[in-house]
Amino acid sequence: MDSVGSRRSNPIEPDLKALIKKAKDPKTSFKQLGKLQEHPEVEVRRALLDNPNVCPTNEDGKLTTDLLAALAQEFPEEVAVHPLFVLHALIEPDGEMLGVVVEVVGRTAEAGLIEQVLRSWGLDSWLVRRAVAWNPSTPIDLLRLLGNLATEPEGEVRFSVAKNPTTPVDVLRTLGNEITESEWYVRDAVARNLNTSVDVLRTLGNEATESEGYVRATAKSALAARGLT
């Protein structure tokens, strides 16, 4: 058996280093960068963030953000501090960066960044608000804002709040009542949320207080799962 000192280095390592170098090389074509984004080695994919052409400008002068958005799904914190994101998403918001913003704000654990992005983008984009609404790291006060028909007109956003595992009980109570929430699919999401209180489930499962049969069925199933009726 070979001793530790005589063992050969992993033969894959030089190839991996070469791929990382290629991922960082500004001479690598954008098409090749896209292929490297699908590489199974995480360090190859991460290295793309060091390539100055990861978010190039096309012939129309617009940012090409598809690759950066794909990387944001895996590396939201790294993309959030990338110079191009800071410039075009936080300092001088560029509409072409919307897809990247959605991926970052829906995944980041940084509450301060979530609040900053919501201030800069949320008023004009329900997609950003929805991403904020489904992020478990979103501050509770923002979930209260986004989970109320009086302050959030878009049902898809409230739906995401209703699904969020960190949404507080009082917000779920507001979203789980036909008087204060008009969309049945939002109320159904409340019935599926494990944090929803028993009294809200009973309201949702009662024909006198919930007109949508599908929601009542979901609520009754949730109660049964807890050993209740």
Number of C-alpha atoms within 10 A of each C-alpha: 5 7 6 7 6 8 9 8 8 8 8 8 10 11 11 14 13 12 19 21 17 20 28 22 17 16 11 14 13 15 9 11 22 18 12 20 20 13 13 9 13 12 14 22 23 20 18 25 21 15 18 14 20 23 20 16 12 9 7 6 8 14 17 16 18 16 21 28 22 17 23 25 17 16 19 24 17 15 24 22 11 14 11 19 22 14 13 17 21 18 11 11 17 15 13 15 21 19 17 24 28 22 24 29 31 25 22 24 16 15 14 12 17 24 16 13 21 20 13 16 21 17 10 11 13 17 19 25 30 23 23 31 30 24 24 19 19 27 18 14 11 17 26 20 16 26 28 21 18 10 10 16 13 17 21 18 25 30 24 24 35 34 24 23 16 19 28 17 14 13 20 27 20 20 29 29 21 18 10 13 20 14 19 21 18 27 32 24 23 34 33 18 20 13 17 24 17 16 11 22 28 20 19 29 26 18 13 8 14 20 14 18 14 14 26 23 16 20 29 19 18 22 19 11 10 11 8 11 14
